[in-house]
Structure formats: C-alpha cells, structure tokens
Amino acid sequence: MAAWLNLGTLTGQAASGPDAAGKYPPNGTKFEIRRHTKLVPSYDMGNAPFSVARRTFLGGALALASPLQAIASPVLLRVVLLGTKGGPTPSAFRAPASVAIAIDGFVYLIDCPNGVAGQLAKAGFRLNQLAQVFVTHNHSDHVLDAGSLAVLAWGSGLDHPITFHGPPPLKQIVSHSLAASNFDTTARMWEEGRPPLKPLVKVRETKAGGVVYEDARVKVTSALVDHYTVRPAFAYRFDTAARSVVISGDTTYSDSMANLAHGADLLIHEAMYLPGVDQLAYGNDRLKEHLLRSHSTTEQVGLIAARAGVKKLVLSHLVPAFPGITDEMWLRDVRKNFTGEAIVGRDLQEV
C-alpha cells in the first residue's frame, strides 16, 4: 500500500521492492528535514519499501540503504537530551534526565529513567539501535527502566547483545526488572517466534573509575564523583573522532569531575538553582540537606566548566525543574565563572 512521506518541501511515495541492501524502511514513516542535521521519523508502522520523488535537499541525494540509515544522522555524531529534569517526581514540563549519543547510527545511552524508551522514540531512534548503556548511579530516576528498556528493545527487533555498565547492585536491579517481565517474554517467544531475551542482556559492574568501554567508534572513560550517600556514582566521558562529550551524572562540586572534562568539546552537567531549594524541600530539613550535599549549584557548575576549559556547557538534570525558573536565572551564576557558550537544556534537544 502506498504511503506518503512528509519531507517538508519534498514529497515521496512508497514504491515496490527492497532497496539495494535488500531491506525495507518502515511503512508510513514520516520524516522531517532539519537543516544540516538529520532525518527524524515521526512514527513507525511496520515494513514496506519506498522511494523519494525529489532529491534536492542537502545539496544532493537522499540515500536510504537501510532502516538504520534512514533514522541515523548524516553527520557522524548526534547528542540528544532525552530528558532534563532532576529527581524522581514526574513532571508535566520535563522528562527525567538521560542522554543519547548516536555514532554512525549506534546509540550509546546514559541512564535509564522512567519513560526513556518513549523519549528515544520521540528523538527518532529505534530501540534496536542500542549499542551500550551507561548508568551513572542507582537512584530510581537513573535506573528504573533499565530492565523494561531491554524488554522493549527486544520486542522492537533487538538482535544483538547490549551491555549495561554501572555501579553495583546494577546486576541485581536489571535481573529483577527482567524477571518482572518473564510472563510476557515467554509468551512472545511462543507467539511471535522471538529469540530468548536473556542472552541479549549483559551487565558489567564497576566500583572504580577508568576506561569502561572502547570500540572502533568511541572510548568511554568514567570518574568517581560525589553524590553524598550514593556511592559509587560516576560521570562519563565519550571520546569520538568528531567530539568529546562528558556527562556529569549527579554530583556536587568535584575535582575529579573537572579533571574528566578537561578540554572537552561538550559538558552536560547537572545543575541546582539554589534560590529554589527551600521551595522544593518545603520544610523537610533532611531533603534540603540531601539536595545541598548531593548536587552542584549553578555557580559551582560554571566553576567546573571554567577549570575544565570546555568549549560548550549544557545544564541538565535541573533541580528544581520549576517552569518559572527562566534560562537567565539558571545561567546568571554560571557566568560568574564561565564565559564560554552555556545553555539550559530542553527535552529532545540536540546539542
């Protein structure tokens, strides 16, 4: 059945037959062209081939050799803020903080909060693009959906192992989460002919910083950071041929954080707006102490960025994520120490 493609100023219609690689892009997938960036599918409805009627954008041709290439960026590296809120309480304004780094279409995910699979889909990624998952620490707003992400990726056609990297007891967390879906996965193996899920999910626990993972596309290095009572907690650095990207995880000011981020092209750092802490704690002295000892004030974030000499700073994992706190309010104290490029992150923003 024919399906129209929405390509902004371009239009195309489904055609019969597979592409040169013998694979089919998703039927009914709508694409949005964003200048100099990527193709973003807005929904996915099965498998069918298509061809594009006009090929006049980005100075040349639209080459779609496979579904993976159709979704992946034509540039080497994409860094997407899947969510930007700190803390476990759901919000109507922001999703919980996590980051997707896509390199040649392979997705490296940092943290697995509630709803992360849906945020990946909204960002234009397929779950079977997942390559590796890195957990900064085991608070629920960073790891709650680890097992369900694996189950949903498996249900979306995952055909290769994915490894979860992070501090203990990550193995236990993932194992128990997968066990909660045993009924479903057993049923779908019979009903849909899917392979067993367990061999596709690996977990590597670590308690110390250092090189965590390396392949032909990226080298991932971790550093221990200070998240008060939650230990160990990690920040991660991703060194690629295109850019170096550092994600702080949750931490108060930390010299090891500044050292890890030294010379990085991009630092995505958690941030706490100090004047909003009393309202967030609402008379709970223990919660206030936790916030003050676990997170970095905006002034401290600027200091870390300056000492590390990063090219660009992005504030994320915002505490508190009140919609009334403007970007200028978030950045005011950052600029006391850091004079480089700094922005406040938005959900699904590419940075």
C-alpha positions in Angstrom: 0.0 0.0 0.0 1.3 3.4 -0.9 2.4 5.7 1.9 3.2 9.4 1.5 6.4 10.8 3.1 6.3 14.3 4.6 9.7 15.8 3.8 8.9 19.4 4.4 9.3 20.9 0.9 9.9 17.4 -0.5 7.4 14.6 -1.2 7.8 11.0 -1.9 5.6 7.9 -2.3 6.1 4.3 -1.4 7.4 2.1 -4.2 7.6 -1.7 -4.5 10.7 -3.8 -4.0 13.6 -3.7 -1.4 16.5 -1.3 -1.5 20.0 -2.2 -2.7 20.7 -3.9 0.6 17.5 -5.9 0.4 16.0 -4.2 3.4 12.8 -2.2 3.8 12.3 1.2 5.6 9.3 1.5 7.8 5.9 1.9 6.1 4.1 5.1 6.7 7.2 6.7 8.3 7.1 10.5 8.2 10.3 12.4 8.0 11.1 16.0 9.0 14.1 17.7 7.4 16.1 19.8 9.7 18.8 21.9 8.1 22.3 20.5 8.5 21.2 17.8 10.9 19.2 14.7 10.4 16.1 12.8 9.3 13.7 12.3 12.2 10.9 9.7 11.8 7.7 10.7 13.5 6.2 7.2 13.7 6.8 3.6 12.7 4.1 1.2 11.2 5.7 -2.0 10.1 7.9 -2.7 7.0 7.5 -1.5 3.4 9.8 0.0 0.8 9.7 3.5 -0.6 11.4 5.9 -2.9 11.7 9.7 -2.9 10.4 11.6 -5.8 12.6 14.7 -5.4 16.2 14.7 -4.2 17.2 18.3 -3.9 18.0 18.8 -0.3 21.4 19.0 1.4 22.9 19.6 -2.0 22.4 16.1 -3.3 20.7 12.8 -2.8 18.7 11.0 -0.1 20.5 7.7 0.3 18.5 5.2 2.3 20.3 1.9 2.4 18.5 0.5 5.4 16.1 1.5 8.2 19.0 2.2 10.4 20.5 4.7 8.0 17.1 6.3 7.4 16.9 7.1 11.1 20.6 7.8 11.8 22.1 11.3 11.3 24.1 12.0 8.1 26.7 13.6 10.5 29.0 11.3 12.5 27.7 12.3 15.9 24.4 13.2 17.5 24.0 14.1 21.1 20.3 14.3 22.3 19.0 15.3 25.7 16.2 12.8 26.1 15.1 14.4 29.4 16.4 17.3 31.5 14.6 17.1 34.9 16.3 16.0 38.1 14.6 13.9 40.7 12.1 11.0 40.8 8.9 13.0 40.8 7.1 13.0 37.4 6.6 16.4 35.8 4.3 17.7 33.0 7.1 20.0 31.8 10.3 17.9 31.6 11.2 14.2 31.4 13.8 12.6 33.7 17.4 13.3 32.7 19.1 11.0 30.2 21.3 11.4 27.1 21.6 9.5 23.9 24.8 9.7 21.9 24.5 8.3 18.4 27.6 7.5 16.4 27.1 6.2 12.9 23.6 5.2 13.9 24.7 3.2 17.0 23.1 4.5 20.2 25.0 4.8 23.4 22.6 5.7 26.2 23.4 7.4 29.5 20.9 6.5 32.2 17.5 4.7 32.1 14.9 6.7 33.9 11.2 6.0 33.7 9.9 6.6 30.1 13.3 6.5 28.5 12.2 4.2 25.7 9.4 6.6 24.7 11.9 9.5 24.7 14.3 7.6 22.4 11.4 7.0 20.0 10.5 10.7 20.1 14.1 11.6 19.3 14.0 9.5 16.2 15.9 6.4 17.4 14.8 2.8 17.2 15.4 0.7 20.2 17.2 -1.9 18.2 19.9 0.7 17.6 21.0 0.5 21.2 24.7 -0.5 21.5 25.7 0.2 25.1 24.0 1.6 28.2 25.9 3.5 30.9 24.3 4.1 34.3 25.7 6.9 36.4 24.3 5.6 39.7 21.4 3.6 41.1 18.8 6.2 42.1 15.5 5.4 40.6 15.4 8.4 38.3 18.5 7.0 36.6 17.9 3.2 36.5 14.2 2.5 37.0 13.6 1.5 33.4 16.8 -0.5 32.7 15.1 -3.9 32.5 12.0 -2.6 30.7 14.2 -0.9 28.2 15.8 -4.2 27.4 12.4 -5.9 27.1 11.0 -3.2 24.8 14.2 -3.2 22.6 13.9 -7.0 22.3 10.2 -6.5 21.3 11.4 -4.0 18.7 13.7 -6.4 17.0 16.9 -6.3 19.0 19.2 -9.0 17.5 22.5 -8.2 19.2 23.6 -8.1 22.9 23.5 -4.8 24.8 25.6 -4.3 27.9 24.6 -2.2 30.9 27.6 -0.6 32.6 27.4 0.9 36.1 27.9 0.5 39.8 26.6 -2.3 41.9 24.0 -3.5 42.5 23.2 -2.9 38.9 23.2 -6.7 38.1 20.5 -7.3 40.7 18.4 -4.3 39.6 18.4 -5.4 35.9 17.9 -9.1 36.8 14.8 -8.4 39.0 13.4 -6.0 36.4 13.7 -8.6 33.7 12.1 -11.2 36.0 9.1 -9.0 36.3 8.5 -9.4 32.5 9.1 -13.2 32.4 5.4 -13.9 31.6 5.4 -11.5 28.7 8.8 -12.6 27.2 7.9 -16.3 27.5 4.6 -15.7 25.8 6.1 -13.6 23.0 8.8 -16.2 22.3 6.0 -18.6 21.5 3.5 -16.2 19.9 6.0 -14.2 17.8 8.9 -16.6 17.4 11.3 -14.2 19.1 14.7 -15.4 20.4 15.4 -15.7 24.2 16.0 -12.3 25.8 18.4 -13.3 28.5 21.5 -13.9 26.2 21.0 -10.4 24.7 21.3 -8.6 28.1 24.7 -8.3 29.8 25.7 -6.3 32.9 29.2 -5.1 33.8 29.5 -3.7 37.3 32.4 -1.5 38.4 33.3 0.3 41.5 36.3 2.4 40.2 36.8 5.0 37.5 38.8 4.4 34.4 38.2 3.1 30.8 34.8 1.5 30.9 34.4 0.6 27.2 36.0 1.0 23.8 35.2 0.1 20.2 36.0 1.5 16.8 33.7 4.4 17.3 34.2 5.6 20.9 36.3 5.4 24.0 34.3 5.7 27.3 36.0 6.7 30.5 34.4 7.1 33.9 35.3 9.1 37.0 34.0 8.7 40.6 32.0 11.8 41.6 30.5 12.9 44.9 26.8 12.2 45.2 26.8 12.2 49.0 25.3 8.9 50.4 25.0 7.2 47.0 28.4 5.5 46.2 29.8 4.7 43.8 28.5 7.3 41.4 30.0 8.0 38.0 30.5 10.7 35.4 31.3 9.5 31.9 33.4 10.9 29.0 32.9 9.8 25.4 35.8 10.5 23.1 35.0 10.1 19.4 36.5 11.2 16.1 34.1 14.1 16.0 33.8 15.5 19.5 34.5 14.7 23.2 31.3 14.7 25.3 31.1 14.5 29.1 28.0 13.7 31.2 28.3 14.6 34.9 25.7 12.3 36.4 24.6 13.5 39.8 27.4 15.2 41.8 28.3 18.2 44.0 31.4 20.1 43.1 34.1 17.5 42.3 37.7 18.0 41.2 37.5 14.6 39.6 34.6 15.9 37.5 36.7 18.9 36.3 39.6 16.5 35.5 37.5 14.2 33.5 36.0 17.1 31.5 39.4 18.7 30.8 39.4 20.1 27.2 36.1 18.5 26.3 34.0 19.9 23.4 30.8 19.5 25.3 30.0 19.2 29.0 26.4 18.2 30.0 26.3 18.9 33.8 23.6 18.7 36.4 22.6 22.0 38.0 20.8 23.1 41.1 19.2 26.5 41.3 19.9 27.4 44.9 17.1 30.0 45.5 14.6 27.3 44.6 15.8 24.7 47.1 13.7 25.9 50.1 10.5 25.7 48.0 11.4 22.2 46.8 12.3 21.0 50.3 9.1 22.6 51.7 10.2 22.4 55.3 11.9 18.9 55.0 15.3 19.5 56.5 16.6 16.1 55.6 15.7 16.6 52.0 17.2 20.0 52.0 20.5 18.7 53.4 20.5 15.9 50.8 20.0 18.4 47.9 22.7 20.8 49.2 25.2 17.9 49.7 24.4 15.9 46.6 24.1 18.4 43.8 26.1 21.3 42.1 24.9 24.9 42.4 24.9 26.8 39.1 27.9 28.8 40.4 29.8 25.5 41.0 28.9 24.2 37.6 30.3 27.3 36.0 33.5 26.9 38.0 33.9 23.3 36.9 33.3 24.3 33.3 35.9 27.0 33.6 38.5 24.9 35.3 38.0 22.1 32.7 38.3 24.5 29.8 35.3 23.0 28.0 34.0 24.6 24.8 30.3 24.3 25.5 28.3 23.8 28.7 24.7 22.4 28.8 22.7 22.5 32.0 20.6 19.4 32.6 19.2 17.3 35.4 17.7 20.6 36.7 16.9 20.8 40.4 14.3 22.1 40.9 12.7 21.9 37.5 10.1 24.6 38.1 8.9 26.1 34.9 9.0 29.6 36.4 12.8 29.5 36.6 14.0 31.2 33.4 17.1 30.4 31.4 18.6 33.7 32.5 18.0 32.7 36.1 19.7 29.4 35.6 22.7 30.9 33.8 23.2 34.0 36.0 25.6 32.4 38.5 27.2 30.1 35.8 28.5 33.3 34.2 30.3 34.3 37.4 33.0 31.8 36.5 32.4 30.6 32.9 32.5 32.9 30.0 32.2 30.3 27.2 29.0 29.1 25.5 26.4 27.9 28.0 22.8 26.9 27.5 19.9 25.4 29.5 18.9 22.1 28.1 15.5 21.2 26.7 13.9 17.7 26.4 14.7 16.2 22.9 17.2 19.0 22.1 20.2 18.1 20.1 23.4 19.8 21.5 
